[in-house]
Amino acid sequence: MVRDDIYEYSLDAHHSEEEGRKIRKKILFVTVLLTVITTVEVMLGAFIKQDWGIYWTITKWFFIALTLVKAGYIVLTFMHLGDERKGLRAVILVPYFIFILYLIFILLWEGTSVHHIWTGA
Amino acid sequence: MSGHATKQIDSKTLWGGKISPFSASYGKLMMWFFLVSDALTFGGLLTAYGFTRHATESAWPIGEETFNSLPFLGHGFPLLYVALMTFILIVSSVTMVLAVEAGHRMDRKGVTKWMIATIIGGFFFLGSQAWEWSHFIHGSEFGKIELADGSQAVIHAEHFGEIENFTVTEAGHHHKVGEKITDDLMHQYQHAAAEGNIKDGVITLHDGSKATIAKKSNEGVELMIKSNGSKYAVGDKIEGENAVKMYEDVINSGEAGRVIYGANLQQNEYGPQQYAQFFFFITGFHGFHVFSGVMINIIILLMVLGGTLHKRGHYEMVEKTGLYWHFVDLVWVFVFTFFYLI
């Protein structure tokens, strides 16, 4: 029996020399961006001390935001998730985010209350 | 960048069972699902780290204070080494994506070139991590001390006074009276200090002999309290002559366990016990991923060299291992931020 339901998706990913040039340009852009972000993070980390109160709090959230930007570029560009179908993107990202946000919330909340118990506050 | 994502297919054909609704091959899909589960593992580890950190709060060590050394150059370079490791991993991720791109053009030479570059980058990262672990395990010259009031302090100092020699004053199994010992001094000194074998400037060596220590004085010592005692509390700093003397007193106390050097799973000089445990587990688990990534990359490279993938008509295997390799980079981005940066 000849099967007509086998489809080689890998072949769809092929592209021409010209498209390749465009893609490589984008890769270069992301490389520079990731390097610059890391450099900025290290410089800020060395300069702003953790006991600076509000300045440190702002820096901390800035670090987290920059990390998410880096992660976004890695996942969407390097891992090509941005080029996949919307359904695939959702199947991967949505359950992960729901679960991990819950986990972060519950563990950090608990951690803080454990700290209060330990210090008797 | 891949053509299939933009192809218009009506939803009856799409979900009819003939083709993949995601327009992705089985292998790629399964790699993604594996990565999601692996990401949850790392997410669990990092949030557990967050839990412990919130529970211990100010006793927790600060990354830029713990990791501030460079190979051959010594201290005073906060986070630079880790930044270098991050950069190495980013670059090897870039070479990987270039290998995937070359594969999409069926450019076998390009794939080979970039795969080799990726593997070299991976080995560089593993080597860096080995140095980092070794440095973390051996610790600093000063260690962490327990003060007379029961509080614990880590030490920041400008200079550790050189140990010149030990002069034997009481013979043991190996050493005779009057002998000057000049090698392996630091190691013996730290070992004796941790075991409580230094008292009032006299060290008891392994063989039972006793010797006086000729050592220059430490300079610019600063004690930073990391756990509460009856007199000092977390966050206190002791500086100046007093700090130098207090440090000397602990070393010369002759009591075991008053000073801790380096790190293992039971204790470490940086902070709470869990700190080293998380360090070993998280960076170790990530390092193991890098190691297996390098091994998989080597296997794929061999397949490229042997022409197996070219004959297949596509380089999707490179794309799939690429996904794994980028994932390793992705995890490091988070480890870098949450373990080292904040």
Interface residues (C-beta under 8 A of the other chain):
Chain A: D4 D5 Y7 E8 Y9 S10 L11 D12 A13 H14 H15 S16 E17 E19 G20 I23 R24 I27 V30 T31 L34 T35 T38 T39 E41 V42 G45 A46 Q50 D51 K60 F63 I64 L66 T67 K70 A71 I74 V75 T77 F78 M79 H80 D83 E84 R85 G87 L88 V91 I92 P95 Y96 F99 I100 L103 I104 L107 L108 E110 G111 T112 V114 H115 W118
Chain B: M1 S2 G3 H4 A5 K7 G17 K18 I19 S20 P21 F22 S23 A24 S25 K28 L29 W32 F33 V36 A39 L40 G43 G44 T47 A48 G50 F51 T52 R53 H54 A55 T56 E57 I62 G63 E64 P78 L79 L80 A83 T86 F87 I90 V91 S93 V94 M96 V97 L98 V100 E101 A102 H104 R105 M106 G235 G313 H314 Y315 E316 E319 G322 L323 H326 F327 D329 L330 V333 F334 F336 T337 Y340 L341 I342
